[in-house]
C-alpha cells in the first residue's frame, strides 16, 4: 500500500490505484476495480481511518468488471 506521503494509493492486487479521497463528500461513492476485494476494503479502512470517516463497502461487478464499491457514510 502507499506510504504516508501517498495515502491515496491502494494496491489490493499489486497495481496502484489512486483515489481522490479529498473530493469525497458524505454520500458519495467510488468503484475500485480489483479481484482481492477483502484486501481492498482493509486498505480503504486504513486510509479512511486517517481521514476520520466511516465507509460502507460492497463487492460487486459493474459493467462486467469485478471490484469494490465504497460509500462514504460520515
CHARMM internal coordinates of N, CA and C (Angstrom, degrees):
IC EDIT
DIST 1 N 1 CA 1.4592
DIST 1 CA 1 C 1.5093
ANGL 1 N 1 CA 1 C 108.83
DIST 1 C 2 N 1.3192
ANGL 1 CA 1 C 2 N 116.97
DIHE 1 N 1 CA 1 C 2 N 158.54
DIST 2 N 2 CA 1.4526
ANGL 1 C 2 N 2 CA 122.18
DIHE 1 CA 1 C 2 N 2 CA -179.77
DIST 2 CA 2 C 1.5175
ANGL 2 N 2 CA 2 C 112.83
DIHE 1 C 2 N 2 CA 2 C -58.77
DIST 2 C 3 N 1.2957
ANGL 2 CA 2 C 3 N 115.92
DIHE 2 N 2 CA 2 C 3 N 157.42
DIST 3 N 3 CA 1.4527
ANGL 2 C 3 N 3 CA 122.28
DIHE 2 CA 2 C 3 N 3 CA 178.16
DIST 3 CA 3 C 1.5194
ANGL 3 N 3 CA 3 C 109.56
DIHE 2 C 3 N 3 CA 3 C -78.28
DIST 3 C 4 N 1.3333
ANGL 3 CA 3 C 4 N 116.31
DIHE 3 N 3 CA 3 C 4 N 177.70
DIST 4 N 4 CA 1.4625
ANGL 3 C 4 N 4 CA 119.46
DIHE 3 CA 3 C 4 N 4 CA 176.23
DIST 4 CA 4 C 1.5181
ANGL 4 N 4 CA 4 C 111.53
DIHE 3 C 4 N 4 CA 4 C -61.07
DIST 4 C 5 N 1.3345
ANGL 4 CA 4 C 5 N 117.30
DIHE 4 N 4 CA 4 C 5 N -27.71
DIST 5 N 5 CA 1.4597
ANGL 4 C 5 N 5 CA 119.84
DIHE 4 CA 4 C 5 N 5 CA 177.89
DIST 5 CA 5 C 1.5239
ANGL 5 N 5 CA 5 C 111.39
DIHE 4 C 5 N 5 CA 5 C -71.10
DIST 5 C 6 N 1.3260
ANGL 5 CA 5 C 6 N 116.13
DIHE 5 N 5 CA 5 C 6 N -22.24
DIST 6 N 6 CA 1.4576
ANGL 5 C 6 N 6 CA 120.26
DIHE 5 CA 5 C 6 N 6 CA -179.23
DIST 6 CA 6 C 1.5206
ANGL 6 N 6 CA 6 C 108.76
DIHE 5 C 6 N 6 CA 6 C -128.40
DIST 6 C 7 N 1.3145
ANGL 6 CA 6 C 7 N 116.68
DIHE 6 N 6 CA 6 C 7 N 62.49
DIST 7 N 7 CA 1.4523
ANGL 6 C 7 N 7 CA 121.13
DIHE 6 CA 6 C 7 N 7 CA -174.93
DIST 7 CA 7 C 1.5206
ANGL 7 N 7 CA 7 C 112.78
DIHE 6 C 7 N 7 CA 7 C -72.41
DIST 7 C 8 N 1.3090
ANGL 7 CA 7 C 8 N 117.96
DIHE 7 N 7 CA 7 C 8 N -2.87
DIST 8 N 8 CA 1.4595
ANGL 7 C 8 N 8 CA 120.67
DIHE 7 CA 7 C 8 N 8 CA 178.86
DIST 8 CA 8 C 1.5189
ANGL 8 N 8 CA 8 C 111.66
DIHE 7 C 8 N 8 CA 8 C -86.51
DIST 8 C 9 N 1.3207
ANGL 8 CA 8 C 9 N 118.31
DIHE 8 N 8 CA 8 C 9 N -11.38
DIST 9 N 9 CA 1.4583
ANGL 8 C 9 N 9 CA 121.58
DIHE 8 CA 8 C 9 N 9 CA -171.55
DIST 9 CA 9 C 1.5232
ANGL 9 N 9 CA 9 C 112.77
DIHE 8 C 9 N 9 CA 9 C -86.49
DIST 9 C 10 N 1.3184
ANGL 9 CA 9 C 10 N 114.57
DIHE 9 N 9 CA 9 C 10 N 136.40
DIST 10 N 10 CA 1.4580
ANGL 9 C 10 N 10 CA 123.13
DIHE 9 CA 9 C 10 N 10 CA 170.54
DIST 10 CA 10 C 1.5247
ANGL 10 N 10 CA 10 C 107.01
DIHE 9 C 10 N 10 CA 10 C -117.31
DIST 10 C 11 N 1.3110
ANGL 10 CA 10 C 11 N 116.85
DIHE 10 N 10 CA 10 C 11 N 152.26
DIST 11 N 11 CA 1.4661
ANGL 10 C 11 N 11 CA 119.67
DIHE 10 CA 10 C 11 N 11 CA 174.00
DIST 11 CA 11 C 1.5275
ANGL 11 N 11 CA 11 C 111.18
DIHE 10 C 11 N 11 CA 11 C -150.07
DIST 11 C 12 N 1.3398
ANGL 11 CA 11 C 12 N 117.76
DIHE 11 N 11 CA 11 C 12 N 57.01
DIST 12 N 12 CA 1.4666
ANGL 11 C 12 N 12 CA 120.34
DIHE 11 CA 11 C 12 N 12 CA -174.92
DIST 12 CA 12 C 1.5272
ANGL 12 N 12 CA 12 C 113.84
DIHE 11 C 12 N 12 CA 12 C -63.43
DIST 12 C 13 N 1.3168
ANGL 12 CA 12 C 13 N 117.57
DIHE 12 N 12 CA 12 C 13 N -26.81
DIST 13 N 13 CA 1.4686
ANGL 12 C 13 N 13 CA 121.54
DIHE 12 CA 12 C 13 N 13 CA 179.62
DIST 13 CA 13 C 1.5262
ANGL 13 N 13 CA 13 C 111.78
DIHE 12 C 13 N 13 CA 13 C -112.95
DIST 13 C 14 N 1.3376
ANGL 13 CA 13 C 14 N 117.29
DIHE 13 N 13 CA 13 C 14 N 10.99
DIST 14 N 14 CA 1.4542
ANGL 13 C 14 N 14 CA 120.89
DIHE 13 CA 13 C 14 N 14 CA -179.45
DIST 14 CA 14 C 1.5198
ANGL 14 N 14 CA 14 C 114.20
DIHE 13 C 14 N 14 CA 14 C 91.65
DIST 14 C 15 N 1.3246
ANGL 14 CA 14 C 15 N 117.21
DIHE 14 N 14 CA 14 C 15 N 0.19
DIST 15 N 15 CA 1.4661
ANGL 14 C 15 N 15 CA 122.06
DIHE 14 CA 14 C 15 N 15 CA 176.85
DIST 15 CA 15 C 1.5227
ANGL 15 N 15 CA 15 C 107.19
DIHE 14 C 15 N 15 CA 15 C -113.46
DIST 15 C 16 N 1.3333
ANGL 15 CA 15 C 16 N 116.54
DIHE 15 N 15 CA 15 C 16 N 124.63
DIST 16 N 16 CA 1.4653
ANGL 15 C 16 N 16 CA 120.19
DIHE 15 CA 15 C 16 N 16 CA -175.91
DIST 16 CA 16 C 1.5219
ANGL 16 N 16 CA 16 C 111.81
DIHE 15 C 16 N 16 CA 16 C -69.07
DIST 16 C 17 N 1.3281
ANGL 16 CA 16 C 17 N 115.04
DIHE 16 N 16 CA 16 C 17 N 132.49
DIST 17 N 17 CA 1.4611
ANGL 16 C 17 N 17 CA 123.22
DIHE 16 CA 16 C 17 N 17 CA 177.13
DIST 17 CA 17 C 1.5234
ANGL 17 N 17 CA 17 C 106.79
DIHE 16 C 17 N 17 CA 17 C -123.33
DIST 17 C 18 N 1.3241
ANGL 17 CA 17 C 18 N 117.05
DIHE 17 N 17 CA 17 C 18 N 125.92
DIST 18 N 18 CA 1.4584
ANGL 17 C 18 N 18 CA 121.92
DIHE 17 CA 17 C 18 N 18 CA 179.67
DIST 18 CA 18 C 1.5233
ANGL 18 N 18 CA 18 C 109.05
DIHE 17 C 18 N 18 CA 18 C -100.00
DIST 18 C 19 N 1.3306
ANGL 18 CA 18 C 19 N 115.72
DIHE 18 N 18 CA 18 C 19 N 126.73
DIST 19 N 19 CA 1.4591
ANGL 18 C 19 N 19 CA 122.01
DIHE 18 CA 18 C 19 N 19 CA 178.41
DIST 19 CA 19 C 1.5330
ANGL 19 N 19 CA 19 C 107.76
DIHE 18 C 19 N 19 CA 19 C -111.90
DIST 19 C 20 N 1.3303
ANGL 19 CA 19 C 20 N 119.28
DIHE 19 N 19 CA 19 C 20 N 129.84
DIST 20 N 20 CA 1.4618
ANGL 19 C 20 N 20 CA 120.99
DIHE 19 CA 19 C 20 N 20 CA 177.57
DIST 20 CA 20 C 1.5334
ANGL 20 N 20 CA 20 C 111.16
DIHE 19 C 20 N 20 CA 20 C -78.68
DIST 20 C 21 N 1.3286
ANGL 20 CA 20 C 21 N 116.72
DIHE 20 N 20 CA 20 C 21 N 72.24
DIST 21 N 21 CA 1.4608
ANGL 20 C 21 N 21 CA 122.26
DIHE 20 CA 20 C 21 N 21 CA -174.59
DIST 21 CA 21 C 1.5157
ANGL 21 N 21 CA 21 C 112.58
DIHE 20 C 21 N 21 CA 21 C -54.86
DIST 21 C 22 N 1.3237
ANGL 21 CA 21 C 22 N 117.90
DIHE 21 N 21 CA 21 C 22 N -39.18
DIST 22 N 22 CA 1.4528
ANGL 21 C 22 N 22 CA 121.66
DIHE 21 CA 21 C 22 N 22 CA -177.26
DIST 22 CA 22 C 1.5170
ANGL 22 N 22 CA 22 C 113.87
DIHE 21 C 22 N 22 CA 22 C -62.79
DIST 22 C 23 N 1.3195
ANGL 22 CA 22 C 23 N 117.44
DIHE 22 N 22 CA 22 C 23 N -16.79
DIST 23 N 23 CA 1.4618
ANGL 22 C 23 N 23 CA 121.71
DIHE 22 CA 22 C 23 N 23 CA 179.91
DIST 23 CA 23 C 1.5233
ANGL 23 N 23 CA 23 C 112.71
DIHE 22 C 23 N 23 CA 23 C -92.70
DIST 23 C 24 N 1.3455
ANGL 23 CA 23 C 24 N 117.36
DIHE 23 N 23 CA 23 C 24 N -4.28
DIST 24 N 24 CA 1.4649
ANGL 23 C 24 N 24 CA 119.82
DIHE 23 CA 23 C 24 N 24 CA -176.94
DIST 24 CA 24 C 1.5190
ANGL 24 N 24 CA 24 C 111.28
DIHE 23 C 24 N 24 CA 24 C -84.42
DIST 24 C 25 N 1.3203
ANGL 24 CA 24 C 25 N 115.73
DIHE 24 N 24 CA 24 C 25 N 126.66
DIST 25 N 25 CA 1.4615
ANGL 24 C 25 N 25 CA 122.96
DIHE 24 CA 24 C 25 N 25 CA 174.17
DIST 25 CA 25 C 1.5184
ANGL 25 N 25 CA 25 C 108.63
DIHE 24 C 25 N 25 CA 25 C -101.46
DIST 25 C 26 N 1.3243
ANGL 25 CA 25 C 26 N 116.95
DIHE 25 N 25 CA 25 C 26 N 164.55
DIST 26 N 26 CA 1.4551
ANGL 25 C 26 N 26 CA 121.02
DIHE 25 CA 25 C 26 N 26 CA 174.54
DIST 26 CA 26 C 1.5284
ANGL 26 N 26 CA 26 C 108.29
DIHE 25 C 26 N 26 CA 26 C -57.68
DIST 26 C 27 N 1.3258
ANGL 26 CA 26 C 27 N 116.32
DIHE 26 N 26 CA 26 C 27 N 130.61
DIST 27 N 27 CA 1.4618
ANGL 26 C 27 N 27 CA 122.04
DIHE 26 CA 26 C 27 N 27 CA -179.03
DIST 27 CA 27 C 1.5129
ANGL 27 N 27 CA 27 C 113.55
DIHE 26 C 27 N 27 CA 27 C 95.75
DIST 27 C 28 N 1.3326
ANGL 27 CA 27 C 28 N 118.59
DIHE 27 N 27 CA 27 C 28 N -15.64
DIST 28 N 28 CA 1.4595
ANGL 27 C 28 N 28 CA 119.32
DIHE 27 CA 27 C 28 N 28 CA 179.55
DIST 28 CA 28 C 1.5248
ANGL 28 N 28 CA 28 C 110.13
DIHE 27 C 28 N 28 CA 28 C -81.16
DIST 28 C 29 N 1.3269
ANGL 28 CA 28 C 29 N 115.39
DIHE 28 N 28 CA 28 C 29 N 161.49
DIST 29 N 29 CA 1.4558
ANGL 28 C 29 N 29 CA 120.35
DIHE 28 CA 28 C 29 N 29 CA -178.47
DIST 29 CA 29 C 1.5214
ANGL 29 N 29 CA 29 C 109.66
DIHE 28 C 29 N 29 CA 29 C -139.17
DIST 29 C 30 N 1.3278
ANGL 29 CA 29 C 30 N 114.13
DIHE 29 N 29 CA 29 C 30 N 164.25
DIST 30 N 30 CA 1.4586
ANGL 29 C 30 N 30 CA 121.19
DIHE 29 CA 29 C 30 N 30 CA 176.80
DIST 30 CA 30 C 1.5231
ANGL 30 N 30 CA 30 C 107.51
DIHE 29 C 30 N 30 CA 30 C -144.94
DIST 30 C 31 N 1.3311
ANGL 30 CA 30 C 31 N 116.13
DIHE 30 N 30 CA 30 C 31 N 143.43
DIST 31 N 31 CA 1.4599
ANGL 30 C 31 N 31 CA 122.04
DIHE 30 CA 30 C 31 N 31 CA 176.52
DIST 31 CA 31 C 1.5156
ANGL 31 N 31 CA 31 C 108.10
DIHE 30 C 31 N 31 CA 31 C -101.04
DIST 31 C 32 N 1.3334
ANGL 31 CA 31 C 32 N 115.60
DIHE 31 N 31 CA 31 C 32 N 128.38
DIST 32 N 32 CA 1.4602
ANGL 31 C 32 N 32 CA 122.16
DIHE 31 CA 31 C 32 N 32 CA -179.92
DIST 32 CA 32 C 1.5266
ANGL 32 N 32 CA 32 C 107.15
DIHE 31 C 32 N 32 CA 32 C -111.48
DIST 32 C 33 N 1.3333
ANGL 32 CA 32 C 33 N 118.22
DIHE 32 N 32 CA 32 C 33 N 106.97
DIST 33 N 33 CA 1.4601
ANGL 32 C 33 N 33 CA 119.42
DIHE 32 CA 32 C 33 N 33 CA 179.29
DIST 33 CA 33 C 1.5295
ANGL 33 N 33 CA 33 C 109.92
DIHE 32 C 33 N 33 CA 33 C -71.28
DIST 33 C 34 N 1.3357
ANGL 33 CA 33 C 34 N 116.74
DIHE 33 N 33 CA 33 C 34 N 123.50
DIST 34 N 34 CA 1.4601
ANGL 33 C 34 N 34 CA 121.13
DIHE 33 CA 33 C 34 N 34 CA -179.68
DIST 34 CA 34 C 1.5214
ANGL 34 N 34 CA 34 C 109.43
DIHE 33 C 34 N 34 CA 34 C -168.71
DIST 34 C 35 N 1.3122
ANGL 34 CA 34 C 35 N 115.90
DIHE 34 N 34 CA 34 C 35 N 162.26
DIST 35 N 35 CA 1.4636
ANGL 34 C 35 N 35 CA 122.07
DIHE 34 CA 34 C 35 N 35 CA 174.77
DIST 35 CA 35 C 1.5257
ANGL 35 N 35 CA 35 C 109.69
DIHE 34 C 35 N 35 CA 35 C -92.83
DIST 35 C 36 N 1.3200
ANGL 35 CA 35 C 36 N 116.75
DIHE 35 N 35 CA 35 C 36 N -44.82
DIST 36 N 36 CA 1.4657
ANGL 35 C 36 N 36 CA 122.43
DIHE 35 CA 35 C 36 N 36 CA -176.45
DIST 36 CA 36 C 1.5315
ANGL 36 N 36 CA 36 C 109.65
DIHE 35 C 36 N 36 CA 36 C -85.68
DIST 36 C 37 N 1.3237
ANGL 36 CA 36 C 37 N 115.52
DIHE 36 N 36 CA 36 C 37 N 77.56
DIST 37 N 37 CA 1.4639
ANGL 36 C 37 N 37 CA 120.20
DIHE 36 CA 36 C 37 N 37 CA -176.54
DIST 37 CA 37 C 1.5304
ANGL 37 N 37 CA 37 C 112.40
DIHE 36 C 37 N 37 CA 37 C -69.20
DIST 37 C 38 N 1.3205
ANGL 37 CA 37 C 38 N 117.66
DIHE 37 N 37 CA 37 C 38 N -26.89
DIST 38 N 38 CA 1.4703
ANGL 37 C 38 N 38 CA 120.33
DIHE 37 CA 37 C 38 N 38 CA 177.76
DIST 38 CA 38 C 1.5238
ANGL 38 N 38 CA 38 C 109.82
DIHE 37 C 38 N 38 CA 38 C -67.26
DIST 38 C 39 N 1.3251
ANGL 38 CA 38 C 39 N 117.35
DIHE 38 N 38 CA 38 C 39 N -45.53
DIST 39 N 39 CA 1.4686
ANGL 38 C 39 N 39 CA 120.78
DIHE 38 CA 38 C 39 N 39 CA 177.71
DIST 39 CA 39 C 1.5274
ANGL 39 N 39 CA 39 C 110.48
DIHE 38 C 39 N 39 CA 39 C -66.75
DIST 39 C 40 N 1.3309
ANGL 39 CA 39 C 40 N 116.93
DIHE 39 N 39 CA 39 C 40 N -37.66
DIST 40 N 40 CA 1.4655
ANGL 39 C 40 N 40 CA 120.08
DIHE 39 CA 39 C 40 N 40 CA 177.87
DIST 40 CA 40 C 1.5218
ANGL 40 N 40 CA 40 C 109.93
DIHE 39 C 40 N 40 CA 40 C -59.98
DIST 40 C 41 N 1.3292
ANGL 40 CA 40 C 41 N 117.32
DIHE 40 N 40 CA 40 C 41 N -44.59
DIST 41 N 41 CA 1.4652
ANGL 40 C 41 N 41 CA 120.54
DIHE 40 CA 40 C 41 N 41 CA -179.05
DIST 41 CA 41 C 1.5216
ANGL 41 N 41 CA 41 C 110.79
DIHE 40 C 41 N 41 CA 41 C -66.59
DIST 41 C 42 N 1.3416
ANGL 41 CA 41 C 42 N 117.54
DIHE 41 N 41 CA 41 C 42 N -36.97
DIST 42 N 42 CA 1.4602
ANGL 41 C 42 N 42 CA 120.53
DIHE 41 CA 41 C 42 N 42 CA 177.05
DIST 42 CA 42 C 1.5314
ANGL 42 N 42 CA 42 C 109.83
DIHE 41 C 42 N 42 CA 42 C -61.06
DIST 42 C 43 N 1.3170
ANGL 42 CA 42 C 43 N 116.54
DIHE 42 N 42 CA 42 C 43 N -45.54
DIST 43 N 43 CA 1.4604
ANGL 42 C 43 N 43 CA 120.61
DIHE 42 CA 42 C 43 N 43 CA 179.75
DIST 43 CA 43 C 1.5288
ANGL 43 N 43 CA 43 C 111.19
DIHE 42 C 43 N 43 CA 43 C -66.63
DIST 43 C 44 N 1.3167
ANGL 43 CA 43 C 44 N 117.25
DIHE 43 N 43 CA 43 C 44 N -40.50
DIST 44 N 44 CA 1.4667
ANGL 43 C 44 N 44 CA 121.23
DIHE 43 CA 43 C 44 N 44 CA 177.47
DIST 44 CA 44 C 1.5207
ANGL 44 N 44 CA 44 C 110.06
DIHE 43 C 44 N 44 CA 44 C -59.51
DIST 44 C 45 N 1.3259
ANGL 44 CA 44 C 45 N 117.42
DIHE 44 N 44 CA 44 C 45 N -45.40
DIST 45 N 45 CA 1.4736
ANGL 44 C 45 N 45 CA 120.61
DIHE 44 CA 44 C 45 N 45 CA -179.53
DIST 45 CA 45 C 1.5296
ANGL 45 N 45 CA 45 C 111.41
DIHE 44 C 45 N 45 CA 45 C -62.88
DIST 45 C 46 N 1.3289
ANGL 45 CA 45 C 46 N 117.52
DIHE 45 N 45 CA 45 C 46 N -38.48
DIST 46 N 46 CA 1.4698
ANGL 45 C 46 N 46 CA 120.71
DIHE 45 CA 45 C 46 N 46 CA 177.25
DIST 46 CA 46 C 1.5250
ANGL 46 N 46 CA 46 C 110.42
DIHE 45 C 46 N 46 CA 46 C -61.60
DIST 46 C 47 N 1.3226
ANGL 46 CA 46 C 47 N 116.08
DIHE 46 N 46 CA 46 C 47 N -45.91
DIST 47 N 47 CA 1.4687
ANGL 46 C 47 N 47 CA 120.44
DIHE 46 CA 46 C 47 N 47 CA -178.24
DIST 47 CA 47 C 1.5250
ANGL 47 N 47 CA 47 C 111.05
DIHE 46 C 47 N 47 CA 47 C -68.57
DIST 47 C 48 N 1.3295
ANGL 47 CA 47 C 48 N 117.36
DIHE 47 N 47 CA 47 C 48 N -46.10
DIST 48 N 48 CA 1.4607
ANGL 47 C 48 N 48 CA 119.42
DIHE 47 CA 47 C 48 N 48 CA -176.11
DIST 48 CA 48 C 1.5294
ANGL 48 N 48 CA 48 C 111.80
DIHE 47 C 48 N 48 CA 48 C -71.57
DIST 48 C 49 N 1.3101
ANGL 48 CA 48 C 49 N 117.43
DIHE 48 N 48 CA 48 C 49 N -23.71
DIST 49 N 49 CA 1.4669
ANGL 48 C 49 N 49 CA 120.16
DIHE 48 CA 48 C 49 N 49 CA 173.11
DIST 49 CA 49 C 1.5285
ANGL 49 N 49 CA 49 C 109.40
DIHE 48 C 49 N 49 CA 49 C -63.53
DIST 49 C 50 N 1.3378
ANGL 49 CA 49 C 50 N 116.52
DIHE 49 N 49 CA 49 C 50 N -39.53
DIST 50 N 50 CA 1.4624
ANGL 49 C 50 N 50 CA 121.61
DIHE 49 CA 49 C 50 N 50 CA 176.50
DIST 50 CA 50 C 1.5271
ANGL 50 N 50 CA 50 C 110.65
DIHE 49 C 50 N 50 CA 50 C -58.77
DIST 50 C 51 N 1.3393
ANGL 50 CA 50 C 51 N 116.94
DIHE 50 N 50 CA 50 C 51 N -40.57
DIST 51 N 51 CA 1.4601
ANGL 50 C 51 N 51 CA 122.35
DIHE 50 CA 50 C 51 N 51 CA -179.43
DIST 51 CA 51 C 1.5242
ANGL 51 N 51 CA 51 C 111.91
DIHE 50 C 51 N 51 CA 51 C -78.62
DIST 51 C 52 N 1.3378
ANGL 51 CA 51 C 52 N 117.20
DIHE 51 N 51 CA 51 C 52 N -14.40
DIST 52 N 52 CA 1.4609
ANGL 51 C 52 N 52 CA 120.83
DIHE 51 CA 51 C 52 N 52 CA -177.64
DIST 52 CA 52 C 1.5188
ANGL 52 N 52 CA 52 C 113.06
DIHE 51 C 52 N 52 CA 52 C 80.54
DIST 52 C 53 N 1.3360
ANGL 52 CA 52 C 53 N 116.90
DIHE 52 N 52 CA 52 C 53 N 24.59
DIST 53 N 53 CA 1.4518
ANGL 52 C 53 N 53 CA 122.24
DIHE 52 CA 52 C 53 N 53 CA -177.38
DIST 53 CA 53 C 1.5120
ANGL 53 N 53 CA 53 C 111.01
DIHE 52 C 53 N 53 CA 53 C -103.85
DIST 53 C 54 N 1.3431
ANGL 53 CA 53 C 54 N 115.04
DIHE 53 N 53 CA 53 C 54 N 157.70
DIST 54 N 54 CA 1.4603
ANGL 53 C 54 N 54 CA 122.40
DIHE 53 CA 53 C 54 N 54 CA 165.78
DIST 54 CA 54 C 1.5152
ANGL 54 N 54 CA 54 C 106.73
DIHE 53 C 54 N 54 CA 54 C -109.44
DIST 54 C 55 N 1.3230
ANGL 54 CA 54 C 55 N 115.12
DIHE 54 N 54 CA 54 C 55 N 142.32
DIST 55 N 55 CA 1.4655
ANGL 54 C 55 N 55 CA 120.70
DIHE 54 CA 54 C 55 N 55 CA 178.80
DIST 55 CA 55 C 1.5200
ANGL 55 N 55 CA 55 C 109.38
DIHE 54 C 55 N 55 CA 55 C -133.02
DIST 55 C 56 N 1.3068
ANGL 55 CA 55 C 56 N 114.93
DIHE 55 N 55 CA 55 C 56 N 158.35
DIST 56 N 56 CA 1.4622
ANGL 55 C 56 N 56 CA 122.49
DIHE 55 CA 55 C 56 N 56 CA 173.05
DIST 56 CA 56 C 1.5174
ANGL 56 N 56 CA 56 C 106.33
DIHE 55 C 56 N 56 CA 56 C -118.55
DIST 56 C 57 N 1.3162
ANGL 56 CA 56 C 57 N 117.08
DIHE 56 N 56 CA 56 C 57 N 135.14
DIST 57 N 57 CA 1.4583
ANGL 56 C 57 N 57 CA 120.71
DIHE 56 CA 56 C 57 N 57 CA 179.68
DIST 57 CA 57 C 1.5125
ANGL 57 N 57 CA 57 C 111.98
DIHE 56 C 57 N 57 CA 57 C -124.82
DIST 57 C 58 N 1.3218
ANGL 57 CA 57 C 58 N 115.54
DIHE 57 N 57 CA 57 C 58 N 149.70
DIST 58 N 58 CA 1.4590
ANGL 57 C 58 N 58 CA 120.95
DIHE 57 CA 57 C 58 N 58 CA 177.95
DIST 58 CA 58 C 1.5303
ANGL 58 N 58 CA 58 C 108.80
DIHE 57 C 58 N 58 CA 58 C -143.39
DIST 58 C 59 N 1.3357
ANGL 58 CA 58 C 59 N 115.52
DIHE 58 N 58 CA 58 C 59 N 124.47
DIST 59 N 59 CA 1.4647
ANGL 58 C 59 N 59 CA 120.43
DIHE 58 CA 58 C 59 N 59 CA 174.46
DIST 59 CA 59 C 1.5223
ANGL 59 N 59 CA 59 C 107.85
DIHE 58 C 59 N 59 CA 59 C -73.10
DIST 59 C 60 N 1.3422
ANGL 59 CA 59 C 60 N 116.12
DIHE 59 N 59 CA 59 C 60 N 133.55
DIST 60 N 60 CA 1.4598
ANGL 59 C 60 N 60 CA 119.74
DIHE 59 CA 59 C 60 N 60 CA -176.03
DIST 60 CA 60 C 1.5221
ANGL 60 N 60 CA 60 C 110.02
DIHE 59 C 60 N 60 CA 60 C -164.79
DIST 60 C 61 N 1.3004
ANGL 60 CA 60 C 61 N 115.78
DIHE 60 N 60 CA 60 C 61 N 168.23
DIST 61 N 61 CA 1.4590
ANGL 60 C 61 N 61 CA 121.78
DIHE 60 CA 60 C 61 N 61 CA 172.55
DIST 61 CA 61 C 1.5241
ANGL 61 N 61 CA 61 C 108.38
DIHE 60 C 61 N 61 CA 61 C -105.99
DIST 61 C 62 N 1.3153
ANGL 61 CA 61 C 62 N 115.25
DIHE 61 N 61 CA 61 C 62 N 135.54
DIST 62 N 62 CA 1.4675
ANGL 61 C 62 N 62 CA 121.50
DIHE 61 CA 61 C 62 N 62 CA 174.44
DIST 62 CA 62 C 1.5168
ANGL 62 N 62 CA 62 C 107.29
DIHE 61 C 62 N 62 CA 62 C -129.72
DIST 62 C 63 N 1.3096
ANGL 62 CA 62 C 63 N 116.14
DIHE 62 N 62 CA 62 C 63 N 125.87
DIST 63 N 63 CA 1.4715
ANGL 62 C 63 N 63 CA 121.45
DIHE 62 CA 62 C 63 N 63 CA -177.52
DIST 63 CA 63 C 1.5283
ANGL 63 N 63 CA 63 C 111.02
DIHE 62 C 63 N 63 CA 63 C 51.80
DIST 63 C 64 N 1.3325
ANGL 63 CA 63 C 64 N 115.98
DIHE 63 N 63 CA 63 C 64 N 43.40
DIST 64 N 64 CA 1.4680
ANGL 63 C 64 N 64 CA 123.99
DIHE 63 CA 63 C 64 N 64 CA 178.86
DIST 64 CA 64 C 1.5347
ANGL 64 N 64 CA 64 C 113.53
DIHE 63 C 64 N 64 CA 64 C 64.26
DIST 64 C 65 N 1.3188
ANGL 64 CA 64 C 65 N 117.65
DIHE 64 N 64 CA 64 C 65 N 21.71
DIST 65 N 65 CA 1.4706
ANGL 64 C 65 N 65 CA 122.40
DIHE 64 CA 64 C 65 N 65 CA 176.92
DIST 65 CA 65 C 1.5241
ANGL 65 N 65 CA 65 C 107.81
DIHE 64 C 65 N 65 CA 65 C -118.11
DIST 65 C 66 N 1.3419
ANGL 65 CA 65 C 66 N 116.41
DIHE 65 N 65 CA 65 C 66 N 126.46
DIST 66 N 66 CA 1.4551
ANGL 65 C 66 N 66 CA 121.50
DIHE 65 CA 65 C 66 N 66 CA -179.83
DIST 66 CA 66 C 1.5217
ANGL 66 N 66 CA 66 C 109.37
DIHE 65 C 66 N 66 CA 66 C -80.25
DIST 66 C 67 N 1.3217
ANGL 66 CA 66 C 67 N 115.69
DIHE 66 N 66 CA 66 C 67 N 143.84
DIST 67 N 67 CA 1.4593
ANGL 66 C 67 N 67 CA 119.12
DIHE 66 CA 66 C 67 N 67 CA 177.98
DIST 67 CA 67 C 1.5157
ANGL 67 N 67 CA 67 C 112.29
DIHE 66 C 67 N 67 CA 67 C 179.91
DIST 67 C 68 N 1.3002
ANGL 67 CA 67 C 68 N 114.48
DIHE 67 N 67 CA 67 C 68 N -159.99
DIST 68 N 68 CA 1.4595
ANGL 67 C 68 N 68 CA 123.07
DIHE 67 CA 67 C 68 N 68 CA -177.21
DIST 68 CA 68 C 1.5170
ANGL 68 N 68 CA 68 C 109.16
DIHE 67 C 68 N 68 CA 68 C -126.26
DIST 68 C 69 N 1.3178
ANGL 68 CA 68 C 69 N 117.10
DIHE 68 N 68 CA 68 C 69 N 124.49
DIST 69 N 69 CA 1.4679
ANGL 68 C 69 N 69 CA 120.43
DIHE 68 CA 68 C 69 N 69 CA 171.76
DIST 69 CA 69 C 1.5126
ANGL 69 N 69 CA 69 C 106.57
DIHE 68 C 69 N 69 CA 69 C -100.86
DIST 69 C 70 N 1.3316
ANGL 69 CA 69 C 70 N 115.12
DIHE 69 N 69 CA 69 C 70 N 130.68
DIST 70 N 70 CA 1.4635
ANGL 69 C 70 N 70 CA 120.01
DIHE 69 CA 69 C 70 N 70 CA 177.54
DIST 70 CA 70 C 1.5215
ANGL 70 N 70 CA 70 C 108.93
DIHE 69 C 70 N 70 CA 70 C -120.37
DIST 70 C 71 N 1.3317
ANGL 70 CA 70 C 71 N 114.61
DIHE 70 N 70 CA 70 C 71 N 145.90
DIST 71 N 71 CA 1.4568
ANGL 70 C 71 N 71 CA 122.71
DIHE 70 CA 70 C 71 N 71 CA 176.44
DIST 71 CA 71 C 1.5116
ANGL 71 N 71 CA 71 C 108.42
DIHE 70 C 71 N 71 CA 71 C -120.05
DIST 71 C 72 N 1.3100
ANGL 71 CA 71 C 72 N 117.55
DIHE 71 N 71 CA 71 C 72 N 134.81
DIST 72 N 72 CA 1.4603
ANGL 71 C 72 N 72 CA 121.47
DIHE 71 CA 71 C 72 N 72 CA 172.62
DIST 72 CA 72 C 1.5233
ANGL 72 N 72 CA 72 C 107.63
DIHE 71 C 72 N 72 CA 72 C -80.51
DIST 72 C 73 N 1.3477
ANGL 72 CA 72 C 73 N 116.74
DIHE 72 N 72 CA 72 C 73 N 123.43
DIST 73 N 73 CA 1.4687
ANGL 72 C 73 N 73 CA 119.52
DIHE 72 CA 72 C 73 N 73 CA -177.77
DIST 73 CA 73 C 1.5242
ANGL 73 N 73 CA 73 C 112.76
DIHE 72 C 73 N 73 CA 73 C -110.94
DIST 73 C 74 N 1.3350
ANGL 73 CA 73 C 74 N 119.05
DIHE 73 N 73 CA 73 C 74 N -14.15
DIST 74 N 74 CA 1.4734
ANGL 73 C 74 N 74 CA 120.61
DIHE 73 CA 73 C 74 N 74 CA 171.84
DIST 74 CA 74 C 1.5075
ANGL 74 N 74 CA 74 C 109.36
DIHE 73 C 74 N 74 CA 74 C -141.57
END
COOR INIT
IC SEED 1 N 1 CA 1 C
IC BUILD
